[in-house]
Amino acid sequence: MGQAKKDDIKDGGLTALAMSCALAVLAGHPTVTLSTTGKRPKSFPRGELLSVGADGSHNYAVCPIKVMAWIHARTSKRRSGG
């Protein structure tokens, strides 16, 4: 479990996000619920706002396939030097 924590820090949580989305797709769920604090990253897929917490956190229902495509685009640019 310690290795997973190190990887989450190193990749900004993208691995955990990709795994959550992959599990949602495999289970046949049309959306996955994501929680964020602050603004979403640039070009992140839009989703349905489910709730806003008193601490400023936001919960969204987002298409897991669109999130995985966003992750792929983001990591492909990083690898190719862009």
PDB file of N, CA, C and O in Angstrom, chain B, residues numbered from 101:
ATOM      1  N   MET B 101       0.819  -1.194   0.000  1.00  0.00           N
ATOM      2  CA  MET B 101       0.000   0.000   0.000  1.00  0.00           C
ATOM      3  C   MET B 101       0.861   1.255   0.000  1.00  0.00           C
ATOM      4  O   MET B 101       0.444   2.282  -0.535  1.00  0.00           O
ATOM      5  N   GLY B 102       2.038   1.197   0.581  1.00  0.00           N
ATOM      6  CA  GLY B 102       2.925   2.345   0.613  1.00  0.00           C
ATOM      7  C   GLY B 102       3.344   2.789  -0.776  1.00  0.00           C
ATOM      8  O   GLY B 102       3.475   3.986  -1.032  1.00  0.00           O
ATOM      9  N   GLN B 103       3.557   1.830  -1.683  1.00  0.00           N
ATOM     10  CA  GLN B 103       3.943   2.150  -3.052  1.00  0.00           C
ATOM     11  C   GLN B 103       2.834   2.906  -3.772  1.00  0.00           C
ATOM     12  O   GLN B 103       3.113   3.838  -4.527  1.00  0.00           O
ATOM     13  N   ALA B 104       1.594   2.523  -3.554  1.00  0.00           N
ATOM     14  CA  ALA B 104       0.477   3.216  -4.200  1.00  0.00           C
ATOM     15  C   ALA B 104       0.438   4.673  -3.766  1.00  0.00           C
ATOM     16  O   ALA B 104       0.167   5.553  -4.583  1.00  0.00           O
ATOM     17  N   LYS B 105       0.701   4.937  -2.504  1.00  0.00           N
ATOM     18  CA  LYS B 105       0.704   6.319  -2.016  1.00  0.00           C
ATOM     19  C   LYS B 105       1.806   7.124  -2.692  1.00  0.00           C
ATOM     20  O   LYS B 105       1.578   8.272  -3.073  1.00  0.00           O
ATOM     21  N   LYS B 106       3.004   6.542  -2.850  1.00  0.00           N
ATOM     22  CA  LYS B 106       4.103   7.228  -3.513  1.00  0.00           C
ATOM     23  C   LYS B 106       3.745   7.534  -4.962  1.00  0.00           C
ATOM     24  O   LYS B 106       4.003   8.636  -5.446  1.00  0.00           O
ATOM     25  N   ASP B 107       3.148   6.562  -5.660  1.00  0.00           N
ATOM     26  CA  ASP B 107       2.766   6.758  -7.058  1.00  0.00           C
ATOM     27  C   ASP B 107       1.709   7.841  -7.193  1.00  0.00           C
ATOM     28  O   ASP B 107       1.753   8.628  -8.137  1.00  0.00           O
ATOM     29  N   ASP B 108       0.746   7.896  -6.255  1.00  0.00           N
ATOM     30  CA  ASP B 108      -0.290   8.926  -6.299  1.00  0.00           C
ATOM     31  C   ASP B 108       0.321  10.312  -6.198  1.00  0.00           C
ATOM     32  O   ASP B 108      -0.117  11.242  -6.875  1.00  0.00           O
ATOM     33  N   ILE B 109       1.336  10.449  -5.351  1.00  0.00           N
ATOM     34  CA  ILE B 109       1.995  11.743  -5.187  1.00  0.00           C
ATOM     35  C   ILE B 109       2.779  12.082  -6.447  1.00  0.00           C
ATOM     36  O   ILE B 109       2.755  13.222  -6.911  1.00  0.00           O
ATOM     37  N   LYS B 110       3.467  11.101  -6.995  1.00  0.00           N
ATOM     38  CA  LYS B 110       4.321  11.331  -8.153  1.00  0.00           C
ATOM     39  C   LYS B 110       3.521  11.730  -9.396  1.00  0.00           C
ATOM     40  O   LYS B 110       3.967  12.583 -10.165  1.00  0.00           O
ATOM     41  N   ASP B 111       2.356  11.130  -9.601  1.00  0.00           N
ATOM     42  CA  ASP B 111       1.579  11.430 -10.807  1.00  0.00           C
ATOM     43  C   ASP B 111       0.393  12.345 -10.548  1.00  0.00           C
ATOM     44  O   ASP B 111      -0.465  12.501 -11.416  1.00  0.00           O
ATOM     45  N   GLY B 112       0.331  12.947  -9.381  1.00  0.00           N
ATOM     46  CA  GLY B 112      -0.741  13.881  -9.078  1.00  0.00           C
ATOM     47  C   GLY B 112      -2.095  13.224  -8.895  1.00  0.00           C
ATOM     48  O   GLY B 112      -3.122  13.895  -8.990  1.00  0.00           O
ATOM     49  N   GLY B 113      -2.116  11.940  -8.639  1.00  0.00           N
ATOM     50  CA  GLY B 113      -3.381  11.239  -8.432  1.00  0.00           C
ATOM     51  C   GLY B 113      -4.019  10.718  -9.705  1.00  0.00           C
ATOM     52  O   GLY B 113      -5.130  10.190  -9.663  1.00  0.00           O
ATOM     53  N   LEU B 114      -3.334  10.857 -10.851  1.00  0.00           N
ATOM     54  CA  LEU B 114      -3.915  10.405 -12.114  1.00  0.00           C
ATOM     55  C   LEU B 114      -4.114   8.893 -12.165  1.00  0.00           C
ATOM     56  O   LEU B 114      -5.086   8.421 -12.755  1.00  0.00           O
ATOM     57  N   THR B 115      -3.213   8.132 -11.559  1.00  0.00           N
ATOM     58  CA  THR B 115      -3.368   6.671 -11.555  1.00  0.00           C
ATOM     59  C   THR B 115      -4.612   6.268 -10.794  1.00  0.00           C
ATOM     60  O   THR B 115      -5.385   5.435 -11.267  1.00  0.00           O
ATOM     61  N   ALA B 116      -4.817   6.846  -9.624  1.00  0.00           N
ATOM     62  CA  ALA B 116      -6.013   6.517  -8.832  1.00  0.00           C
ATOM     63  C   ALA B 116      -7.277   6.941  -9.568  1.00  0.00           C
ATOM     64  O   ALA B 116      -8.281   6.229  -9.533  1.00  0.00           O
ATOM     65  N   LEU B 117      -7.239   8.087 -10.231  1.00  0.00           N
ATOM     66  CA  LEU B 117      -8.385   8.570 -10.995  1.00  0.00           C
ATOM     67  C   LEU B 117      -8.682   7.629 -12.166  1.00  0.00           C
ATOM     68  O   LEU B 117      -9.839   7.292 -12.418  1.00  0.00           O
ATOM     69  N   ALA B 118      -7.642   7.211 -12.872  1.00  0.00           N
ATOM     70  CA  ALA B 118      -7.814   6.288 -13.997  1.00  0.00           C
ATOM     71  C   ALA B 118      -8.379   4.953 -13.525  1.00  0.00           C
ATOM     72  O   ALA B 118      -9.234   4.368 -14.190  1.00  0.00           O
ATOM     73  N   MET B 119      -7.910   4.477 -12.394  1.00  0.00           N
ATOM     74  CA  MET B 119      -8.413   3.199 -11.861  1.00  0.00           C
ATOM     75  C   MET B 119      -9.878   3.314 -11.462  1.00  0.00           C
ATOM     76  O   MET B 119     -10.657   2.396 -11.717  1.00  0.00           O
ATOM     77  N   SER B 120     -10.263   4.408 -10.849  1.00  0.00           N
ATOM     78  CA  SER B 120     -11.670   4.615 -10.475  1.00  0.00           C
ATOM     79  C   SER B 120     -12.552   4.628 -11.715  1.00  0.00           C
ATOM     80  O   SER B 120     -13.636   4.044 -11.723  1.00  0.00           O
ATOM     81  N   CYS B 121     -12.084   5.290 -12.753  1.00  0.00           N
ATOM     82  CA  CYS B 121     -12.858   5.361 -13.992  1.00  0.00           C
ATOM     83  C   CYS B 121     -12.927   4.002 -14.681  1.00  0.00           C
ATOM     84  O   CYS B 121     -13.979   3.611 -15.186  1.00  0.00           O
ATOM     85  N   ALA B 122     -11.813   3.287 -14.701  1.00  0.00           N
ATOM     86  CA  ALA B 122     -11.802   1.963 -15.322  1.00  0.00           C
ATOM     87  C   ALA B 122     -12.757   1.018 -14.600  1.00  0.00           C
ATOM     88  O   ALA B 122     -13.478   0.257 -15.245  1.00  0.00           O
ATOM     89  N   LEU B 123     -12.769   1.057 -13.281  1.00  0.00           N
ATOM     90  CA  LEU B 123     -13.686   0.213 -12.518  1.00  0.00           C
ATOM     91  C   LEU B 123     -15.142   0.575 -12.797  1.00  0.00           C
ATOM     92  O   LEU B 123     -16.001  -0.304 -12.867  1.00  0.00           O
ATOM     93  N   ALA B 124     -15.420   1.871 -12.958  1.00  0.00           N
ATOM     94  CA  ALA B 124     -16.787   2.305 -13.268  1.00  0.00           C
ATOM     95  C   ALA B 124     -17.216   1.785 -14.634  1.00  0.00           C
ATOM     96  O   ALA B 124     -18.353   1.343 -14.802  1.00  0.00           O
ATOM     97  N   VAL B 125     -16.315   1.834 -15.609  1.00  0.00           N
ATOM     98  CA  VAL B 125     -16.626   1.326 -16.949  1.00  0.00           C
ATOM     99  C   VAL B 125     -16.864  -0.177 -16.902  1.00  0.00           C
ATOM    100  O   VAL B 125     -17.825  -0.675 -17.488  1.00  0.00           O
ATOM    101  N   LEU B 126     -15.997  -0.893 -16.212  1.00  0.00           N
ATOM    102  CA  LEU B 126     -16.150  -2.349 -16.116  1.00  0.00           C
ATOM    103  C   LEU B 126     -17.445  -2.740 -15.418  1.00  0.00           C
ATOM    104  O   LEU B 126     -18.045  -3.764 -15.744  1.00  0.00           O
ATOM    105  N   ALA B 127     -17.873  -1.931 -14.464  1.00  0.00           N
ATOM    106  CA  ALA B 127     -19.112  -2.216 -13.738  1.00  0.00           C
ATOM    107  C   ALA B 127     -20.349  -1.763 -14.515  1.00  0.00           C
ATOM    108  O   ALA B 127     -21.477  -2.041 -14.107  1.00  0.00           O
ATOM    109  N   GLY B 128     -20.137  -1.067 -15.631  1.00  0.00           N
ATOM    110  CA  GLY B 128     -21.248  -0.614 -16.451  1.00  0.00           C
ATOM    111  C   GLY B 128     -21.902   0.675 -15.988  1.00  0.00           C
ATOM    112  O   GLY B 128     -23.031   0.974 -16.377  1.00  0.00           O
ATOM    113  N   HIS B 129     -21.203   1.440 -15.159  1.00  0.00           N
ATOM    114  CA  HIS B 129     -21.748   2.708 -14.674  1.00  0.00           C
ATOM    115  C   HIS B 129     -21.531   3.811 -15.715  1.00  0.00           C
ATOM    116  O   HIS B 129     -20.425   3.950 -16.237  1.00  0.00           O
ATOM    117  N   PRO B 130     -22.562   4.592 -16.023  1.00  0.00           N
ATOM    118  CA  PRO B 130     -22.405   5.651 -17.021  1.00  0.00           C
ATOM    119  C   PRO B 130     -21.639   6.867 -16.501  1.00  0.00           C
ATOM    120  O   PRO B 130     -21.125   7.658 -17.292  1.00  0.00           O
ATOM    121  N   THR B 131     -21.560   7.021 -15.186  1.00  0.00           N
ATOM    122  CA  THR B 131     -20.831   8.146 -14.596  1.00  0.00           C
ATOM    123  C   THR B 131     -20.024   7.665 -13.394  1.00  0.00           C
ATOM    124  O   THR B 131     -20.263   6.593 -12.838  1.00  0.00           O
ATOM    125  N   VAL B 132     -19.073   8.488 -13.022  1.00  0.00           N
ATOM    126  CA  VAL B 132     -18.293   8.290 -11.814  1.00  0.00           C
ATOM    127  C   VAL B 132     -18.351   9.604 -11.042  1.00  0.00           C
ATOM    128  O   VAL B 132     -18.315  10.678 -11.643  1.00  0.00           O
ATOM    129  N   THR B 133     -18.441   9.527  -9.720  1.00  0.00           N
ATOM    130  CA  THR B 133     -18.508  10.732  -8.899  1.00  0.00           C
ATOM    131  C   THR B 133     -17.103  11.137  -8.476  1.00  0.00           C
ATOM    132  O   THR B 133     -16.364  10.342  -7.896  1.00  0.00           O
ATOM    133  N   LEU B 134     -16.746  12.379  -8.770  1.00  0.00           N
ATOM    134  CA  LEU B 134     -15.436  12.912  -8.417  1.00  0.00           C
ATOM    135  C   LEU B 134     -15.599  14.109  -7.505  1.00  0.00           C
ATOM    136  O   LEU B 134     -16.508  14.919  -7.679  1.00  0.00           O
ATOM    137  N   SER B 135     -14.716  14.212  -6.539  1.00  0.00           N
ATOM    138  CA  SER B 135     -14.720  15.347  -5.613  1.00  0.00           C
ATOM    139  C   SER B 135     -13.489  16.199  -5.866  1.00  0.00           C
ATOM    140  O   SER B 135     -12.380  15.685  -6.008  1.00  0.00           O
ATOM    141  N   THR B 136     -13.697  17.502  -5.921  1.00  0.00           N
ATOM    142  CA  THR B 136     -12.580  18.419  -6.114  1.00  0.00           C
ATOM    143  C   THR B 136     -12.708  19.580  -5.144  1.00  0.00           C
ATOM    144  O   THR B 136     -13.800  19.903  -4.678  1.00  0.00           O
ATOM    145  N   THR B 137     -11.589  20.193  -4.853  1.00  0.00           N
ATOM    146  CA  THR B 137     -11.571  21.427  -4.085  1.00  0.00           C
ATOM    147  C   THR B 137     -10.913  22.465  -4.980  1.00  0.00           C
ATOM    148  O   THR B 137      -9.821  22.239  -5.500  1.00  0.00           O
ATOM    149  N   GLY B 138     -11.559  23.572  -5.154  1.00  0.00           N
ATOM    150  CA  GLY B 138     -11.031  24.586  -6.059  1.00  0.00           C
ATOM    151  C   GLY B 138     -11.494  24.336  -7.480  1.00  0.00           C
ATOM    152  O   GLY B 138     -12.498  23.662  -7.707  1.00  0.00           O
ATOM    153  N   LYS B 139     -10.756  24.884  -8.439  1.00  0.00           N
ATOM    154  CA  LYS B 139     -11.142  24.762  -9.839  1.00  0.00           C
ATOM    155  C   LYS B 139     -10.672  23.444 -10.430  1.00  0.00           C
ATOM    156  O   LYS B 139      -9.661  22.877 -10.016  1.00  0.00           O
ATOM    157  N   ARG B 140     -11.437  22.971 -11.412  1.00  0.00           N
ATOM    158  CA  ARG B 140     -11.041  21.780 -12.150  1.00  0.00           C
ATOM    159  C   ARG B 140      -9.876  22.131 -13.058  1.00  0.00           C
ATOM    160  O   ARG B 140      -9.733  23.285 -13.460  1.00  0.00           O
ATOM    161  N   PRO B 141      -9.035  21.145 -13.390  1.00  0.00           N
ATOM    162  CA  PRO B 141      -7.931  21.417 -14.311  1.00  0.00           C
ATOM    163  C   PRO B 141      -8.442  21.850 -15.689  1.00  0.00           C
ATOM    164  O   PRO B 141      -9.565  21.528 -16.077  1.00  0.00           O
ATOM    165  N   LYS B 142      -7.615  22.572 -16.403  1.00  0.00           N
ATOM    166  CA  LYS B 142      -7.961  23.056 -17.731  1.00  0.00           C
ATOM    167  C   LYS B 142      -8.353  21.880 -18.633  1.00  0.00           C
ATOM    168  O   LYS B 142      -7.693  20.841 -18.624  1.00  0.00           O
ATOM    169  N   SER B 143      -9.386  22.042 -19.377  1.00  0.00           N
ATOM    170  CA  SER B 143      -9.924  21.078 -20.349  1.00  0.00           C
ATOM    171  C   SER B 143     -10.480  19.798 -19.719  1.00  0.00           C
ATOM    172  O   SER B 143     -10.773  18.843 -20.439  1.00  0.00           O
ATOM    173  N   PHE B 144     -10.630  19.759 -18.402  1.00  0.00           N
ATOM    174  CA  PHE B 144     -11.200  18.578 -17.755  1.00  0.00           C
ATOM    175  C   PHE B 144     -12.650  18.416 -18.219  1.00  0.00           C
ATOM    176  O   PHE B 144     -13.366  19.409 -18.346  1.00  0.00           O
ATOM    177  N   PRO B 145     -13.092  17.184 -18.475  1.00  0.00           N
ATOM    178  CA  PRO B 145     -14.461  16.974 -18.963  1.00  0.00           C
ATOM    179  C   PRO B 145     -15.508  17.565 -18.022  1.00  0.00           C
ATOM    180  O   PRO B 145     -15.394  17.476 -16.799  1.00  0.00           O
ATOM    181  N   ARG B 146     -16.522  18.168 -18.623  1.00  0.00           N
ATOM    182  CA  ARG B 146     -17.608  18.745 -17.836  1.00  0.00           C
ATOM    183  C   ARG B 146     -18.487  17.623 -17.314  1.00  0.00           C
ATOM    184  O   ARG B 146     -18.613  16.560 -17.922  1.00  0.00           O
ATOM    185  N   GLY B 147     -19.084  17.892 -16.178  1.00  0.00           N
ATOM    186  CA  GLY B 147     -19.993  16.915 -15.590  1.00  0.00           C
ATOM    187  C   GLY B 147     -21.113  17.609 -14.855  1.00  0.00           C
ATOM    188  O   GLY B 147     -21.166  18.836 -14.779  1.00  0.00           O
ATOM    189  N   GLU B 148     -22.004  16.808 -14.317  1.00  0.00           N
ATOM    190  CA  GLU B 148     -23.136  17.343 -13.566  1.00  0.00           C
ATOM    191  C   GLU B 148     -22.686  17.661 -12.143  1.00  0.00           C
ATOM    192  O   GLU B 148     -22.150  16.798 -11.448  1.00  0.00           O
ATOM    193  N   LEU B 149     -22.904  18.894 -11.716  1.00  0.00           N
ATOM    194  CA  LEU B 149     -22.590  19.289 -10.346  1.00  0.00           C
ATOM    195  C   LEU B 149     -23.609  18.652  -9.413  1.00  0.00           C
ATOM    196  O   LEU B 149     -24.808  18.905  -9.527  1.00  0.00           O
ATOM    197  N   LEU B 150     -23.132  17.830  -8.496  1.00  0.00           N
ATOM    198  CA  LEU B 150     -24.022  17.136  -7.568  1.00  0.00           C
ATOM    199  C   LEU B 150     -24.200  17.898  -6.268  1.00  0.00           C
ATOM    200  O   LEU B 150     -25.307  17.985  -5.738  1.00  0.00           O
ATOM    201  N   SER B 151     -23.098  18.453  -5.751  1.00  0.00           N
ATOM    202  CA  SER B 151     -23.181  19.185  -4.491  1.00  0.00           C
ATOM    203  C   SER B 151     -21.954  20.058  -4.296  1.00  0.00           C
ATOM    204  O   SER B 151     -20.902  19.840  -4.898  1.00  0.00           O
ATOM    205  N   VAL B 152     -22.123  21.062  -3.428  1.00  0.00           N
ATOM    206  CA  VAL B 152     -21.031  21.952  -3.046  1.00  0.00           C
ATOM    207  C   VAL B 152     -20.947  21.924  -1.532  1.00  0.00           C
ATOM    208  O   VAL B 152     -21.935  22.191  -0.848  1.00  0.00           O
ATOM    209  N   GLY B 153     -19.777  21.603  -1.005  1.00  0.00           N
ATOM    210  CA  GLY B 153     -19.589  21.543   0.435  1.00  0.00           C
ATOM    211  C   GLY B 153     -19.288  22.902   1.031  1.00  0.00           C
ATOM    212  O   GLY B 153     -18.914  23.832   0.317  1.00  0.00           O
ATOM    213  N   ALA B 154     -19.451  23.016   2.332  1.00  0.00           N
ATOM    214  CA  ALA B 154     -19.168  24.265   3.039  1.00  0.00           C
ATOM    215  C   ALA B 154     -17.690  24.640   2.947  1.00  0.00           C
ATOM    216  O   ALA B 154     -17.337  25.813   3.071  1.00  0.00           O
ATOM    217  N   ASP B 155     -16.824  23.641   2.730  1.00  0.00           N
ATOM    218  CA  ASP B 155     -15.390  23.895   2.628  1.00  0.00           C
ATOM    219  C   ASP B 155     -14.953  24.247   1.204  1.00  0.00           C
ATOM    220  O   ASP B 155     -13.761  24.407   0.942  1.00  0.00           O
ATOM    221  N   GLY B 156     -15.911  24.366   0.288  1.00  0.00           N
ATOM    222  CA  GLY B 156     -15.587  24.704  -1.092  1.00  0.00           C
ATOM    223  C   GLY B 156     -15.393  23.505  -1.998  1.00  0.00           C
ATOM    224  O   GLY B 156     -15.087  23.670  -3.179  1.00  0.00           O
ATOM    225  N   SER B 157     -15.564  22.304  -1.472  1.00  0.00           N
ATOM    226  CA  SER B 157     -15.419  21.118  -2.306  1.00  0.00           C
ATOM    227  C   SER B 157     -16.643  20.965  -3.207  1.00  0.00           C
ATOM    228  O   SER B 157     -17.751  21.362  -2.849  1.00  0.00           O
ATOM    229  N   HIS B 158     -16.417  20.383  -4.377  1.00  0.00           N
ATOM    230  CA  HIS B 158     -17.469  20.163  -5.354  1.00  0.00           C
ATOM    231  C   HIS B 158     -17.504  18.681  -5.715  1.00  0.00           C
ATOM    232  O   HIS B 158     -16.453  18.062  -5.875  1.00  0.00           O
ATOM    233  N   ASN B 159     -18.677  18.116  -5.842  1.00  0.00           N
ATOM    234  CA  ASN B 159     -18.854  16.739  -6.286  1.00  0.00           C
ATOM    235  C   ASN B 159     -19.525  16.756  -7.650  1.00  0.00           C
ATOM    236  O   ASN B 159     -20.572  17.378  -7.831  1.00  0.00           O
ATOM    237  N   TYR B 160     -18.910  16.063  -8.613  1.00  0.00           N
ATOM    238  CA  TYR B 160     -19.406  16.021  -9.977  1.00  0.00           C
ATOM    239  C   TYR B 160     -19.652  14.580 -10.408  1.00  0.00           C
ATOM    240  O   TYR B 160     -18.930  13.673  -9.992  1.00  0.00           O
ATOM    241  N   ALA B 161     -20.661  14.369 -11.232  1.00  0.00           N
ATOM    242  CA  ALA B 161     -20.869  13.102 -11.922  1.00  0.00           C
ATOM    243  C   ALA B 161     -20.324  13.304 -13.332  1.00  0.00           C
ATOM    244  O   ALA B 161     -20.808  14.161 -14.071  1.00  0.00           O
ATOM    245  N   VAL B 162     -19.322  12.518 -13.702  1.00  0.00           N
ATOM    246  CA  VAL B 162     -18.624  12.698 -14.967  1.00  0.00           C
ATOM    247  C   VAL B 162     -18.557  11.361 -15.700  1.00  0.00           C
ATOM    248  O   VAL B 162     -18.495  10.307 -15.067  1.00  0.00           O
ATOM    249  N   CYS B 163     -18.569  11.401 -17.027  1.00  0.00           N
ATOM    250  CA  CYS B 163     -18.414  10.201 -17.843  1.00  0.00           C
ATOM    251  C   CYS B 163     -16.986   9.660 -17.654  1.00  0.00           C
ATOM    252  O   CYS B 163     -16.020  10.368 -17.935  1.00  0.00           O
ATOM    253  N   PRO B 164     -16.849   8.422 -17.185  1.00  0.00           N
ATOM    254  CA  PRO B 164     -15.507   7.888 -16.923  1.00  0.00           C
ATOM    255  C   PRO B 164     -14.667   7.744 -18.191  1.00  0.00           C
ATOM    256  O   PRO B 164     -13.444   7.869 -18.128  1.00  0.00           O
ATOM    257  N   ILE B 165     -15.284   7.489 -19.321  1.00  0.00           N
ATOM    258  CA  ILE B 165     -14.529   7.342 -20.565  1.00  0.00           C
ATOM    259  C   ILE B 165     -13.923   8.680 -20.977  1.00  0.00           C
ATOM    260  O   ILE B 165     -12.787   8.728 -21.447  1.00  0.00           O
ATOM    261  N   LYS B 166     -14.670   9.762 -20.805  1.00  0.00           N
ATOM    262  CA  LYS B 166     -14.142  11.091 -21.130  1.00  0.00           C
ATOM    263  C   LYS B 166     -12.984  11.462 -20.204  1.00  0.00           C
ATOM    264  O   LYS B 166     -12.021  12.101 -20.627  1.00  0.00           O
ATOM    265  N   VAL B 167     -13.086  11.057 -18.942  1.00  0.00           N
ATOM    266  CA  VAL B 167     -11.997  11.344 -17.996  1.00  0.00           C
ATOM    267  C   VAL B 167     -10.744  10.566 -18.386  1.00  0.00           C
ATOM    268  O   VAL B 167      -9.637  11.103 -18.340  1.00  0.00           O
ATOM    269  N   MET B 168     -10.918   9.293 -18.772  1.00  0.00           N
ATOM    270  CA  MET B 168      -9.755   8.497 -19.192  1.00  0.00           C
ATOM    271  C   MET B 168      -9.137   9.069 -20.466  1.00  0.00           C
ATOM    272  O   MET B 168      -7.915   9.049 -20.614  1.00  0.00           O
ATOM    273  N   ALA B 169      -9.953   9.579 -21.387  1.00  0.00           N
ATOM    274  CA  ALA B 169      -9.423  10.213 -22.597  1.00  0.00           C
ATOM    275  C   ALA B 169      -8.639  11.474 -22.233  1.00  0.00           C
ATOM    276  O   ALA B 169      -7.600  11.756 -22.828  1.00  0.00           O
ATOM    277  N   TRP B 170      -9.142  12.228 -21.254  1.00  0.00           N
ATOM    278  CA  TRP B 170      -8.447  13.437 -20.795  1.00  0.00           C
ATOM    279  C   TRP B 170      -7.097  13.057 -20.178  1.00  0.00           C
ATOM    280  O   TRP B 170      -6.086  13.710 -20.439  1.00  0.00           O
ATOM    281  N   ILE B 171      -7.085  12.008 -19.366  1.00  0.00           N
ATOM    282  CA  ILE B 171      -5.833  11.545 -18.752  1.00  0.00           C
ATOM    283  C   ILE B 171      -4.850  11.126 -19.838  1.00  0.00           C
ATOM    284  O   ILE B 171      -3.669  11.467 -19.776  1.00  0.00           O
ATOM    285  N   HIS B 172      -5.333  10.391 -20.824  1.00  0.00           N
ATOM    286  CA  HIS B 172      -4.471   9.931 -21.915  1.00  0.00           C
ATOM    287  C   HIS B 172      -3.860  11.120 -22.661  1.00  0.00           C
ATOM    288  O   HIS B 172      -2.657  11.146 -22.921  1.00  0.00           O
ATOM    289  N   ALA B 173      -4.690  12.093 -22.999  1.00  0.00           N
ATOM    290  CA  ALA B 173      -4.188  13.265 -23.717  1.00  0.00           C
ATOM    291  C   ALA B 173      -3.154  14.013 -22.881  1.00  0.00           C
ATOM    292  O   ALA B 173      -2.137  14.473 -23.398  1.00  0.00           O
ATOM    293  N   ARG B 174      -3.424  14.125 -21.602  1.00  0.00           N
ATOM    294  CA  ARG B 174      -2.522  14.861 -20.708  1.00  0.00           C
ATOM    295  C   ARG B 174      -1.187  14.136 -20.545  1.00  0.00           C
ATOM    296  O   ARG B 174      -0.134  14.774 -20.563  1.00  0.00           O
ATOM    297  N   THR B 175      -1.218  12.826 -20.386  1.00  0.00           N
ATOM    298  CA  THR B 175       0.023  12.076 -20.182  1.00  0.00           C
ATOM    299  C   THR B 175       0.771  11.860 -21.486  1.00  0.00           C
ATOM    300  O   THR B 175       1.997  11.751 -21.467  1.00  0.00           O
ATOM    301  N   SER B 176       0.082  11.794 -22.619  1.00  0.00           N
ATOM    302  CA  SER B 176       0.758  11.656 -23.918  1.00  0.00           C
ATOM    303  C   SER B 176       1.573  12.893 -24.219  1.00  0.00           C
ATOM    304  O   SER B 176       2.690  12.781 -24.725  1.00  0.00           O
ATOM    305  N   LYS B 177       1.047  14.075 -23.923  1.00  0.00           N
ATOM    306  CA  LYS B 177       1.782  15.327 -24.143  1.00  0.00           C
ATOM    307  C   LYS B 177       3.016  15.374 -23.270  1.00  0.00           C
ATOM    308  O   LYS B 177       4.078  15.824 -23.701  1.00  0.00           O
ATOM    309  N   ARG B 178       2.871  14.899 -22.019  1.00  0.00           N
ATOM    310  CA  ARG B 178       3.978  14.933 -21.079  1.00  0.00           C
ATOM    311  C   ARG B 178       5.113  14.060 -21.548  1.00  0.00           C
ATOM    312  O   ARG B 178       6.275  14.450 -21.433  1.00  0.00           O
ATOM    313  N   ARG B 179       4.805  12.863 -22.084  1.00  0.00           N
ATOM    314  CA  ARG B 179       5.829  11.935 -22.539  1.00  0.00           C
ATOM    315  C   ARG B 179       6.538  12.423 -23.780  1.00  0.00           C
ATOM    316  O   ARG B 179       7.740  12.204 -23.933  1.00  0.00           O
ATOM    317  N   SER B 180       5.812  13.083 -24.674  1.00  0.00           N
ATOM    318  CA  SER B 180       6.431  13.511 -25.933  1.00  0.00           C
ATOM    319  C   SER B 180       7.179  14.841 -25.788  1.00  0.00           C
ATOM    320  O   SER B 180       7.678  15.393 -26.768  1.00  0.00           O
ATOM    321  N   GLY B 181       7.247  15.340 -24.568  1.00  0.00           N
ATOM    322  CA  GLY B 181       8.022  16.555 -24.337  1.00  0.00           C
ATOM    323  C   GLY B 181       7.234  17.841 -24.432  1.00  0.00           C
ATOM    324  O   GLY B 181       7.815  18.924 -24.358  1.00  0.00           O
ATOM    325  N   GLY B 182       5.896  17.748 -24.597  1.00  0.00           N
ATOM    326  CA  GLY B 182       5.099  18.960 -24.760  1.00  0.00           C
ATOM    327  C   GLY B 182       4.365  19.358 -23.622  1.00  0.00           C
ATOM    328  O   GLY B 182       3.662  20.368 -23.662  1.00  0.00           O
TER     329      GLY B 182
END
